[in-house]
Amino acid sequence: MVQDHRIDTGLPQLVLALITSNLSRLGVTRVRIDAGGVPGRAMGLLTDSIVVTDNLATVATSALVRSIGTCPIMAEIDRSLRTTLGI
C-alpha cells in the first residue's frame, strides 16, 4: 500500500503499487527488492522483485485477502513515487 494510512478517504479502498518478479523492468520509477534481504523478508517476498511505482492501482479493501508483510524501505519507494507523480 502506498496510500498514507492516516488519511480517511471515506471510501473502502487502498492505493497500491504493483510488484513484479520480472527483474528486467528497471528504471527510475522502480525499486528492486531482493527476497533474501531484510526488506524482502519483511515484505514476505518469495522471489527477487521490482516495486513498480509507475503502475498504481486503486483496489477495494474487500478484494484484499491478507497482508503478507510491510515495506521497511518506504523512503526509497516514496522517492520513486515522487518521480512517477512529478512532485
C-alpha positions as CSV (number, residue, x, y, z in Angstrom):
1,M,0.0,0.0,0.0
2,V,1.4,3.4,-0.9
3,Q,-1.5,5.4,0.4
4,D,-0.9,7.2,3.7
5,H,-2.7,5.0,6.3
6,R,-3.6,8.1,8.4
7,I,-5.9,9.5,5.6
8,D,-9.5,8.6,5.9
9,T,-11.0,8.9,2.4
10,G,-14.4,7.6,3.5
11,L,-14.1,5.0,0.7
12,P,-13.3,1.3,1.3
13,Q,-10.3,1.2,-1.0
14,L,-6.5,1.5,-1.0
15,V,-3.9,2.7,-3.5
16,L,-1.3,0.0,-4.2
17,A,1.9,-0.1,-6.2
18,L,2.3,-3.3,-8.2
19,I,5.2,-5.7,-7.7
20,T,6.7,-7.9,-10.4
21,S,9.3,-10.6,-10.4
22,N,10.4,-9.6,-13.9
23,L,13.8,-8.2,-13.0
24,S,14.3,-6.6,-16.4
25,R,11.7,-3.9,-15.6
26,L,14.1,-1.4,-14.1
27,G,14.0,2.4,-14.2
28,V,13.9,5.5,-12.0
29,T,10.2,4.7,-11.1
30,R,11.0,1.2,-10.0
31,V,12.7,-0.2,-6.9
32,R,14.4,-3.6,-6.8
33,I,13.9,-5.7,-3.7
34,D,16.0,-8.8,-3.0
35,A,13.8,-11.5,-1.5
36,G,16.6,-12.7,0.8
37,G,17.4,-9.2,2.2
38,V,15.9,-7.6,5.2
39,P,13.3,-5.6,3.1
40,G,12.3,-8.6,1.1
41,R,11.8,-10.8,4.1
42,A,9.8,-8.1,5.9
43,M,7.6,-7.8,2.8
44,G,7.1,-11.6,2.6
45,L,8.5,-11.8,-0.9
46,L,9.2,-15.3,-2.3
47,T,11.5,-14.1,-5.2
48,D,13.6,-11.0,-6.0
49,S,11.1,-8.4,-7.2
50,I,10.6,-4.9,-8.5
51,V,8.1,-2.4,-6.9
52,V,6.6,-0.6,-10.0
53,T,5.6,2.8,-8.7
54,D,4.5,3.9,-12.2
55,N,1.8,1.2,-12.1
56,L,-0.6,2.1,-9.3
57,A,-4.0,0.6,-8.7
58,T,-6.9,1.5,-6.5
59,V,-8.3,-1.6,-5.1
60,A,-11.4,-2.2,-2.9
61,T,-10.4,-3.4,0.5
62,S,-13.0,-6.2,0.2
63,A,-10.8,-7.6,-2.6
64,L,-7.8,-8.0,-0.3
65,V,-7.4,-11.4,1.3
66,R,-4.5,-10.7,3.6
67,S,-1.3,-8.8,4.1
68,I,1.9,-10.7,3.7
69,G,4.3,-8.1,5.1
70,T,5.3,-4.5,5.4
71,C,7.8,-2.4,3.4
72,P,10.7,-1.2,5.6
73,I,12.2,1.0,2.9
74,M,9.2,3.3,2.2
75,A,11.6,6.3,1.9
76,E,13.0,4.7,-1.2
77,I,9.5,3.9,-2.5
78,D,8.5,7.5,-1.8
79,R,11.3,8.9,-3.8
80,S,10.3,6.7,-6.7
81,L,6.7,7.7,-6.3
82,R,7.6,11.4,-6.4
83,T,9.4,10.8,-9.7
84,T,6.3,9.0,-11.0
85,L,3.9,11.7,-10.0
86,G,6.2,14.7,-10.8
87,I,6.2,16.1,-7.3
